[in-house]
Structures are given as C-alpha cells and as structure tokens.
Amino acid sequence: MFTFPTEGAIASTLSFVQPSDRPSVHPSADADPIRHMLFGSLTAVQSTIKLLHKRGYAEPNDWSQPISTGRANEVMAILTKRISVK
C-alpha cells in the first residue's frame, strides 16, 4: 500500500482525456492488456499515482509496490489494466 506525502512533485506534462473519451475498461476475454510504468523518485511516483487516482484512472492498490531501478533515488511502479478497444 502506498502512503502519500502531503507535498511533492506532480507531473505537469500529463494530459488526460475526458471521461467520455476513455476506452471502456472491462475484464473480458476481448480486452487487451496495457501496461503503464512510472519511473522517478519515490515521492514523484507516489504523487503521480495519487493524481491518477484523483482523476479516476486507477486505484493506488492496483499499482505494484515501488521497485528500485538500481539508480540513485529512482524507483518504478507498474500498472496493468485490461482495456476494451473498439
């Protein structure tokens, strides 16, 4: 489970589609998996996950635990969703 800092970096370069423009998300047989990977400092990754949750895109617990990349002050987190694209 992630704990979120009250302060931290939020990626301002993200652009979001309107809810009506999003592909439907259904765990059906015809859904395609899509994988999102975040790389950055622990604070930046946690803040971005929190922002995506506020935007209604993914639950924080759906992301992997932060994984060290071996680089100084860098972790990654992974989210896999199944998206039905028509």
C-alpha positions as CSV (number, residue, x, y, z in Angstrom):
1,M,0.0,0.0,0.0
2,F,1.3,3.4,-0.9
3,T,1.4,6.2,1.6
4,F,1.3,9.6,0.0
5,P,3.3,12.7,1.1
6,T,1.3,15.9,1.6
7,E,3.9,17.7,-0.5
8,G,5.8,16.6,-3.6
9,A,6.3,16.7,-7.3
10,I,3.3,16.3,-9.6
11,A,4.0,15.7,-13.2
12,S,2.5,18.7,-15.0
13,T,3.2,17.3,-18.5
14,L,0.4,14.7,-18.3
15,S,-2.6,15.2,-20.5
16,F,-5.9,13.5,-19.8
17,V,-8.8,12.6,-22.0
18,Q,-12.3,13.4,-20.9
19,P,-14.2,10.5,-19.2
20,S,-16.5,10.1,-22.2
21,D,-13.4,9.8,-24.5
22,R,-11.8,7.0,-22.5
23,P,-11.9,3.4,-23.8
24,S,-14.1,1.2,-21.7
25,V,-12.4,-0.9,-19.1
26,H,-13.9,-4.4,-18.8
27,P,-12.1,-7.6,-17.7
28,S,-13.5,-9.6,-20.6
29,A,-11.9,-12.0,-23.0
30,D,-11.6,-9.5,-25.8
31,A,-9.9,-6.8,-23.6
32,D,-6.3,-6.0,-24.4
33,P,-3.8,-5.6,-21.5
34,I,-2.0,-2.3,-21.3
35,R,1.0,-1.7,-19.0
36,H,1.9,1.6,-17.5
37,M,5.3,2.2,-16.0
38,L,6.3,5.1,-13.9
39,F,10.0,6.0,-13.2
40,G,11.2,8.7,-10.8
41,S,11.9,9.5,-7.2
42,L,9.6,7.7,-4.7
43,T,7.9,11.0,-4.0
44,A,7.2,11.7,-7.7
45,V,5.9,8.2,-8.4
46,Q,3.6,8.3,-5.4
47,S,2.3,11.7,-6.2
48,T,1.6,10.7,-9.8
49,I,-0.3,7.6,-8.7
50,K,-2.3,9.8,-6.3
51,L,-3.0,12.2,-9.2
52,L,-4.2,9.4,-11.5
53,H,-6.4,8.1,-8.7
54,K,-8.0,11.6,-8.2
55,R,-8.6,11.6,-12.0
56,G,-10.4,8.3,-11.7
57,Y,-8.0,6.3,-13.8
58,A,-6.6,3.7,-11.4
59,E,-6.8,2.7,-7.7
60,P,-3.5,3.1,-5.8
61,N,-3.5,-0.5,-4.8
62,D,-3.6,-1.6,-8.4
63,W,0.0,-0.4,-8.9
64,S,2.9,-2.6,-7.9
65,Q,5.0,-1.7,-4.9
66,P,7.8,0.7,-5.8
67,I,10.8,-1.3,-7.2
68,S,14.3,0.1,-7.1
69,T,15.8,0.5,-10.5
70,G,19.4,0.4,-9.2
71,R,19.8,4.1,-10.0
72,A,20.2,6.6,-7.2
73,N,16.9,8.0,-5.9
74,E,14.9,6.2,-8.7
75,V,12.1,3.6,-8.4
76,M,9.5,2.3,-10.8
77,A,5.9,1.2,-10.3
78,I,3.8,-0.8,-12.8
79,L,0.1,-0.9,-13.5
80,T,-1.5,-3.4,-15.8
81,K,-5.1,-2.8,-17.0
82,R,-7.3,-4.6,-19.4
83,I,-8.8,-2.2,-21.9
84,S,-11.6,-3.0,-24.3
85,V,-10.8,-1.1,-27.5
86,K,-13.4,-1.0,-30.2
